[in-house]
Amino acid sequence: MPRRDLEYSKILSGQALNVGNVTTFGKELPMATGYLRMNLRINVALTVGDGANPITEGELFFIKKIYILTDAGEVLCNLPGAALYEVAHYKAGTLPRKTAILAADGAYSVNIPIWFVDNRLIRPFDTVLDTSRYNQVTVEITLGTVADLLGAPGTATATATLDLEIEHTSEVLPPEAAPLFHVSYENDSPIDASVSTT
């Protein structure tokens, strides 16, 4: 697909997220195009008060779950932030940007790109997310609490917002670019190999 047929659209900017709870959205996402990548930037505004002991990579552990579901019941993503951060590292070959949590007032952010195509494939568009197949794609983000950021939270408080951008085709995918599969980032249930065969 030529780059001129692709767009990078800012969908949400400064969308409030519920700390210690779930935030759901979806009506804002454009349909009838092919998604190559969804980029989530979760911004945390931390007021430390008498809090202390920043947790190493707490900015990742704070993102408890990102759940993306189509109205056809297809799970596209069901992983915590730390796992998706590592998947993005593997896919892109470089670490996404993030700001390490400190015991100081400030704004901290984590970029989590979710890839729907893999440029290492001979036909990367075989896994593009064809949203013309759906009426809606829903995104749920579950955040933790200050205790995920600081070992001694004390009187510390945190608020969070989301910026969301999508790299997508400018039009409906042509028949020759229709995907053969869809990507699903999920955990497999553990099995005991000594008593189970799969």
C-alpha positions in Angstrom: 0.0 0.0 0.0 1.6 3.3 -1.0 2.3 5.7 1.9 0.1 8.4 0.2 -2.9 6.1 0.8 -2.3 6.2 4.6 -3.3 8.7 7.3 -2.1 9.3 10.8 -5.2 10.6 12.7 -5.3 12.0 16.3 -8.6 10.5 17.7 -8.4 11.5 21.3 -6.4 14.1 23.2 -6.4 14.5 26.9 -9.3 12.0 27.4 -9.7 11.5 31.1 -9.1 8.0 32.4 -10.4 6.6 35.7 -7.6 5.9 38.1 -8.2 2.6 39.9 -11.0 1.7 37.5 -12.0 1.0 33.9 -12.6 3.6 31.2 -14.4 2.5 28.0 -14.7 4.3 24.7 -15.2 3.4 21.0 -17.6 5.6 19.2 -14.8 8.0 18.5 -12.8 5.4 16.4 -13.1 5.7 12.6 -14.7 2.7 10.9 -14.5 1.4 7.3 -10.7 1.8 7.0 -7.7 -0.5 7.6 -5.8 0.0 10.9 -2.1 -0.5 10.7 -1.3 0.7 14.2 -3.0 2.2 17.2 -0.8 4.4 19.4 -1.9 4.9 23.0 -0.1 7.5 25.1 -1.1 7.3 28.8 -0.2 10.4 30.7 0.0 10.4 34.5 0.0 13.6 36.6 1.5 12.6 40.0 1.3 14.8 43.1 3.6 13.1 45.6 2.7 14.7 48.9 4.6 12.6 51.5 4.7 9.6 49.1 8.1 7.9 48.6 9.9 4.9 47.1 9.0 5.0 43.4 8.5 1.5 42.0 10.8 0.5 39.1 8.7 0.5 35.9 5.6 1.5 38.0 4.5 3.5 35.0 3.9 0.2 33.2 2.5 -1.7 36.1 0.0 1.1 36.6 -1.6 0.1 33.3 -3.5 -3.0 34.5 -5.2 -4.0 31.2 -5.9 -2.8 27.7 -8.8 -4.7 26.2 -9.9 -4.2 22.6 -13.0 -6.0 21.3 -14.9 -5.8 18.0 -18.7 -6.0 17.9 -18.2 -9.3 16.2 -16.8 -10.7 19.4 -13.2 -10.8 18.3 -10.7 -10.0 21.0 -7.9 -7.9 19.5 -6.0 -7.2 22.7 -6.3 -8.4 26.3 -2.9 -7.6 28.0 -1.5 -5.4 30.7 0.6 -2.4 29.8 4.0 -4.0 30.6 3.3 -6.9 28.2 2.2 -4.6 25.4 5.2 -2.5 25.9 7.5 -5.5 25.4 5.4 -6.6 22.3 5.9 -3.1 20.8 9.6 -3.3 21.5 9.8 -6.7 19.7 7.7 -5.5 16.7 9.5 -2.2 16.2 13.0 -3.2 17.3 13.3 -0.1 19.6 11.8 0.7 23.0 8.7 2.9 22.9 9.1 6.2 24.8 8.2 6.4 28.4 9.0 8.5 31.5 10.2 6.6 34.5 8.2 7.3 37.7 10.1 9.4 40.4 9.2 10.5 43.9 8.5 14.0 42.5 5.5 15.9 41.3 5.4 15.7 37.6 3.9 14.4 34.4 4.9 10.9 33.4 3.8 9.2 30.1 4.0 5.8 28.4 3.6 5.2 24.7 2.1 1.9 23.8 1.8 1.2 20.0 -0.4 -1.7 19.1 0.6 -3.1 15.7 -2.0 -4.7 13.4 0.5 -5.2 10.6 4.0 -6.7 10.6 6.4 -5.2 8.1 8.6 -8.3 8.3 5.9 -10.4 6.6 6.0 -10.8 2.8 2.4 -9.4 2.8 2.2 -7.2 5.8 -1.5 -6.3 5.0 -2.5 -9.9 5.6 -3.2 -8.9 9.2 -4.4 -5.3 8.8 -7.5 -4.6 10.9 -10.3 -4.2 8.4 -12.8 -2.1 10.3 -15.3 -2.1 7.4 -16.3 -5.5 8.9 -17.5 -4.0 12.1 -19.9 -1.3 13.4 -17.8 -0.6 16.4 -14.5 -1.4 18.0 -14.4 -0.9 21.8 -11.3 -0.1 23.9 -11.2 -0.6 27.7 -8.3 0.7 29.7 -8.0 -0.4 33.3 -5.6 1.6 35.5 -4.2 0.8 38.9 -3.7 3.2 41.8 -0.9 5.3 43.3 0.2 2.1 45.1 1.4 0.8 41.7 3.6 3.9 41.3 5.0 4.4 44.8 6.0 1.8 47.4 5.0 4.2 50.2 2.0 6.1 48.6 1.3 8.2 51.7 -0.8 11.2 50.6 0.2 11.0 46.9 -2.5 11.4 44.3 -2.6 10.7 40.6 -4.8 11.6 37.6 -4.5 10.2 34.1 -5.4 11.1 30.5 -5.1 9.4 27.2 -4.0 10.5 23.8 -4.9 8.1 21.0 -3.7 8.1 17.4 -4.4 5.6 14.6 -2.3 5.0 11.5 -4.9 3.8 8.9 -5.8 3.7 5.3 -7.5 6.7 3.9 -10.2 4.6 2.3 -11.9 1.2 2.4 -9.4 -1.5 1.7 -9.5 -2.8 -1.9 -10.3 -6.5 -2.4 -6.6 -7.3 -3.1 -5.6 -5.9 0.3 -8.2 -7.7 2.3 -6.7 -9.4 5.4 -6.5 -13.1 5.8 -6.2 -13.0 9.6 -6.6 -10.6 12.5 -4.1 -10.1 15.3 -5.0 -11.0 18.9 -2.7 -10.0 21.7 -3.8 -12.3 24.6 -2.5 -14.5 27.4 -2.8 -18.2 27.0 -4.2 -20.1 30.0 -1.4 -22.0 31.7 -1.3 -25.8 31.5 0.4 -28.4 33.5 2.5 -30.3 30.8 2.9 -33.3 33.1 -0.8 -34.1 33.1 -2.2 -32.4 30.0 -1.7 -32.9 26.3 -2.6 -30.1 23.9 
